[in-house]
Amino acid sequence: MSVTREHLQTAKASSTSTLLSAEPHSSAAERTVIGALLLDGERIFEVAPRLQPDAFYDPVLRQCYQAMVDLMG
């Protein structure tokens, strides 16, 4: 089987749509926020008004942040 221009265009379109369908996120940034809050818990009072739990793409980090927000009362 030879690869035609049509095959390449189809593959390119498929990979582009897959990339565009994924939400932009940075796992490193999410982990950094959680880590910073674990090191200095008082910062949650500054962060929570600006950052909602649904801003986290990783569901585990989202739950962790939600717990932090819930604990601040």
N, C-alpha and C positions, 0 to 999 in steps of 0.2 A: 504494500500500500504506500503510495506516495503522499506526501504532505502538500496540499494545495494552498493557494492564497486564501481560499474560503475557510479551510480548516484553521489556519492561523488567525484569521479575523474572528472566527467564532470563539476560539480559545481566549483570545485577547478580550473580547467583549464579556465573556463569562467571568474571567478573573477580575476585570474592572468592576463588574456589577457586584461581585462578592466583596471586594474591598469597599465599595461605596455603601453596601448594606450594613457593614459593621460600624457600630458607633465609635467615634473617636474617643480614645481613652489612653491613660498612661498608668499602667500598674505601678510603676516606680513612684509616681507622684502620689498615688493613693496610699501606698505603703508608707511614704514619707510623712504624710499628714497624720496617719494613725500613730506612727512612731513618735512624732513630735508631741502629740497629745499625751502619749503614755509617759514621756519624759517630763512634761510640764502640764499637768492636768488642769491648772488654772486657766490655760489658754482656751479651753473649750468655751468659756464665756465670751471670748472675742471671736472665735471661729463660728460657733453655732448660728448666730444671727445671719451669717453670710453663706453658709454651706449647709445644704440640705442633704440628708442621707441618700436620697435618690440620685445625687450627683456622682455617687460611686458606682462604677461599672461592675466591679467584682462583688458578688453577693455576700461573700464572707466579710469583706471589709465594710460593706454597707451595713451589715448587722452589727459589726463591732462599733462602728461610728454611731449607729442608732442607740446602742447600749450606753455609750458615753453621754450622748445627749439626754437620754432618759435618766441617767444618774445625776445629771446636774440639776434636776428637779423642776 
